Structures are given as structure tokens and as C-alpha cells.
Amino acid sequence: MATQNPAAPVESTPKQRRPRARGIGLVLVVVYGILALAATGRSFVQIVREFDDAPVAYSLSALAAVVYIVATIALIAPGRVWYRVAWITISFELVGVLTVGTLSLTHPELFAHASVWSWFGMGYLFVPLVLPVLGMLWLYRTRRSQA
């Protein structure tokens, strides 16, 4: 039986941060990425072709695209700062989809054409409504690895 020398230095390995984008978190990041691409493409086409028809709706689609892009990056990037950025963008996304979804029902004249968040994301199978809730749950679950 081998014994360890008590005077020998104990090897310490630097604490490595685990990425949030693994397991189910990776699926979340992929869905955010797909939504970012879809919202970016949609808003680009809408703004280039017919911005004068519905400037509010098309501007909101562009804003949603930026939010999804930043949220995707923040979910992938390690560190406390990106963790906070992820919380901020995903919270903003939830407030946006709830606000625009409600306004599109109560004031349809503001939305002559649909945006990503109109009718709570109905044009995207309500993914814009569900995704921020899942994102917040995931961020809450991974909070210890960011401390």
C-alpha cells in the first residue's frame, strides 16, 4: 500500500467554468440562433421592400432580431458579464413579446403587418413567447456555475 508524502505539494487545478451551452442548454442556444436568423431575414426583407407600409411593426421585427442575436451570443459566451447580458436580453425579450402581443390584439391598427412578436409570436408558433421563459429557467439553473 502506497502512502502519500504529507510534505508533498498538493496539485491544484485552476477552476474552470463550465459552459452554459451544453445538454439542454445547447438546444436552447440552437433555437435562439435559428430564431435570430429568421427574425433578421424577415426584418431585412420587410424594411427593404415595404418599410413605409408598417414602420412600427418592421422596426419591432428588427429590434427582435438584434435581441435574439445578442441573447444567442450571451448564452454561449462564458463569464459573469455575459451571464448578466443574457438575463437582460431575455428579460427584455419577454417584456417585448408580452407588450407587443397585447398591443397587437388591443390596437391592431398599429400592426398593419405582423412583426416577430405580434400576437405573442403566433407567426413563429409561439416560440417567441415560450423561449424567454425557458431561457430564464435555464439561466437560473446554471447560476451557480457563473459565480
TAVENFEN-V486010 format. One line per field, one symbol per residue. phi: phi as a letter, one per 40 degrees, with the letter a starting at -180 (. if undefined). Layout:
phi->???
This chain:
phi->.cbccccccccbbccbcccccagccccdcccccccccccccccccccccadccacccccccccccccccccccccccchcccccccccccccccccccccccccccbcccbdbcbdccffgdcbfgdcccdcccccccccccccccc
